[in-house]
Amino acid sequence: MEDYGLAHQWILSLHSYFAYVVLAVLFLAVANGILGWTGKKDFTLAKDFRISLFALILSHLQLLVGLVLYFVSSNGLNAIKTLGMGGLNSASRLLAVEHPFINIIALVFITIGWSKHKKVMEGPKKFKTITIFYGLGLLLILSRIPWAQWLN
């Protein structure tokens, strides 16, 4: 059982610290989108495409790590099995229900933004699509971060 605890702690640490990287890259993608959209710039493969793709990939990797954590952690699915939905307090509900559900929706928005931007030819419209969909995803993610744990 000790190995399980070590593996769980490693996954939890990875998910927690990798979140900073993901948030920074998502913020960079949204900021880049805003600047490109308002500045009516051309969408370049060398910079803009890569920033958006990197944000998409890192977000999906974070989701995968989070899903693994959800199924092995006592704060995820096991909390719902043990306490039932009615037995969860607000902090437990955040970790077991709200955080995973809203973040999956956020990843859907980011993925839709990626898919839609590829179908548009004009640079400002590509930036607009990335800004709106990645921005919605970022806002949703920020709304469900367990800030009490992060700030301690």
N, C-alpha and C positions, 0 to 999 in steps of 0.2 A: 504494500500500500504506500510505502514511502516513495517509490518511483513515480506512482500516480500523482502524488502531491508535488513532487519536483517538476514533473512534466506540466501539470496544471499551472504551477507558478511561473514556469517559463513561458507558456502560452499567454497567460495573463499579462506578464511583463511585455512580451512582444506586442500584444494588442494595444496596451496602454502607451508605450513609447513610440510605436509606429504611427499611432494616431496623430502625433505632432507633425510628423513628416507629411502624412496624407493631408492634413488641414493646411499646412503651408503650401503644398503644391496645388491644392484646390483653390486656395486664395489667390495664388499666382495666376492660375488659369482664368479665374473670374476677372481679376484686375487686368490681365492681358486682353481679355475679351472686351472689357469696358473701354480700354484705351484704343483698341483697334476699331471698335464700333463707332465711338464718338469721333475718332480721328479719321474715319473713312479710309483706313489703311488696307493694303493688300494682305491677304492671308498667305503667309509663307510656309513652305514645308520645313525649312531649316529651323524655324523658331516656333511659330504659332501652332502648327500641326503637332509638333513634338511635345510642347507644353500640355496641350489638350489630351494627347494620347497618354502621356505619362501620368496625368491626373486620373484618367480613366483606369489605367492598369493598377496604379497604387490603391485606388478606391476599391477595386474589385479584390485585390489581395487582402486588404484590411477586412473586407466582408468575409472572405474565406476563413481568415484567422478568427474573426468574431463568431462565425458559425460553429467552428470547432470548439471554441470556448463555451458557447451557449450549451452545447450538448455534454460537456465534461464538467462544467462548473456547478456548484451548488446554488449559484445565483441565477442560473438560467432555467432550463426546462425542469431540472430537479426541484427547484423552488415551487414551480407550479404543481408538479406531481405531489410534493410533500404537503404544501399548504392549501392548494386549490386556489383558484382565481380570487375568491372572496377573502382568503386568509392573507393576502399580500398587503403589506403596508406600502406607503407611497415610494419609499426607497427601493423596496424589493420589486414592486411593480415596474418601476423605471428600468431596472436591470433585466427583469425576466420578460417583459412584454413591450414596453414603449420604445426602449433603446433599439432592440433588434428590428421591430416592425417598422419604425420610422426610418431607420437607416437603410433598410431594404428598399423602401419607397424612394429615399434619396438616391440610391444607386440606380433605380429605374429611371429617374429624371436625368441623371448624368449620362446613362447609356442612351436614352432617347436623344439627348442633345448631341452626343457623338454621332449617332446614326443620321440625324436630320442635317447636321452641318455638312456631312459628306455629299448630300444631294443638292446643295446650294453652290452656285458658281461664283457669285459676287462676294468679295472679301468682307465688306461691312455686314452683309447678311449672315455670313459664317460666324463672325464675331458676335453678332446679336444672338444667334442661336446658342452658341457656347455660353455667353453671358447669362442668358435667361435660364437655361436648363441646369448648367453647372451651379449657377447662383442659387436656384431653388434647392438643389441638392445640398449645397453647403449650408444654407440656412436651416434646413431640416436636420442635418447632422449636428449643427451647433445647438439646436433646440433640445436635443436629447442626450447630450453628453452628461454623464454623472458628475456635474461640477463640484459637488461636495467632496467627492473622492479625489478629483484632480487637484483641488486647491488645498488639500491637506498634505 
